[in-house]
Structure formats: C-alpha cells, structure tokens
Amino acid sequence: MNIEQLVAGMTPEIFTNLQTAVETGKWANGETLSDEQKDNALQAVMLYQAKIAKTNEHMTIGENGEMVHKSKSELRRELSEESEIFRTKL
C-alpha cells in the first residue's frame, strides 16, 4: 500500500483519533505513543490535512504542502465574523 492509498482510505474518525493521539501523546485507551508511532501519526495527519481535508485553518497543512500561517489581524477577523453563541448582561 502506498501513501496515497493510505490517506485515501482514512476516515474522518481515524483522522481525528490520530490527531488527538499526536496532540496528547497517547492513544484513546491511554497507552503512550512510541517515538515511531508519533512520527508516523504526525505524517499521516499532515498528509490528510493536505490531500483530503484541504482546510485553510491556522497551523494546518494546506493543499500545496505548506503550513498555513495567519496574522493576528486575520485571526481576529475570522473570529469576529463567527456568530455569537451566547451573550448576557451582568
């Protein structure tokens, strides 16, 4: 199986599990990732982001394989454009 087949066969659930494992250093069952597992899981997450997710979110891998960096003003603009969830007076 080549890398393209591997990434194409990943479901969003597998991607989320790998992403969480990379972020926390542990599998969902609490077992710690080995260094090799961390490296492989991180590569799979980055490939999925670039080839499948095609997201433009800050600190992800874009379609061109480059890391997406956004300025503070871009991030503020994006956050201010999102609708409010809840507002109350105190």
C-alpha positions in Angstrom: 0.0 0.0 0.0 1.4 3.4 -1.0 1.0 6.6 0.9 -1.8 7.9 -1.4 -3.9 4.7 -0.8 -3.3 5.0 2.9 -4.5 8.6 3.1 -7.4 8.0 0.7 -8.5 5.1 3.0 -8.6 7.3 6.2 -12.0 8.2 7.5 -12.6 11.4 9.3 -12.9 9.4 12.6 -9.4 7.8 12.0 -8.0 11.3 11.3 -9.5 12.7 14.5 -8.1 9.8 16.5 -4.6 10.2 15.0 -4.8 14.0 15.5 -5.7 13.6 19.2 -3.0 11.0 19.7 -0.4 13.3 18.2 -1.6 16.2 20.4 -1.8 14.3 23.6 0.9 11.7 23.0 -1.5 8.9 24.0 -3.9 6.6 22.2 -7.6 6.7 23.1 -7.1 3.8 25.5 -4.4 5.8 27.4 -1.4 3.9 26.1 1.6 6.2 25.3 2.7 6.5 21.7 6.2 5.4 20.9 8.5 7.8 19.1 8.0 5.9 15.9 4.2 6.0 16.3 4.3 9.7 17.0 6.3 10.3 13.8 4.1 8.1 11.7 0.8 9.5 13.1 2.0 13.1 12.6 2.9 12.4 9.0 -0.5 10.8 8.4 -2.3 13.8 10.0 -0.3 16.2 7.8 -0.9 14.2 4.6 -4.6 14.0 5.4 -4.8 17.8 6.0 -3.1 18.5 2.7 -4.8 15.9 0.5 -8.3 15.3 1.9 -9.3 18.0 4.4 -8.0 20.9 2.3 -8.5 23.2 5.1 -7.3 26.8 5.4 -7.2 26.9 9.2 -4.3 28.4 11.0 -1.4 26.0 11.7 -2.6 23.2 9.4 -1.1 21.9 6.2 -2.5 23.4 3.0 -3.1 21.8 -0.3 0.3 22.9 -1.5 2.0 21.1 1.4 3.0 24.3 3.2 2.0 25.2 6.7 -0.9 27.7 6.9 0.1 30.7 9.0 -2.2 33.6 9.6 -1.5 37.0 11.1 -3.2 38.2 14.3 -5.4 40.5 12.3 -6.6 37.7 10.0 -7.4 35.5 13.1 -9.2 38.4 14.8 -11.3 39.0 11.6 -12.2 35.3 11.3 -13.2 35.2 15.0 -15.3 38.3 14.8 -17.1 37.0 11.7 -18.3 33.9 13.6 -21.8 34.3 15.1 -22.1 34.7 18.8 -23.2 31.7 20.8 -24.5 33.5 23.9 -24.4 37.0 25.4 -25.8 38.1 28.7 -25.9 41.3 30.9 -24.4 41.1 34.4 
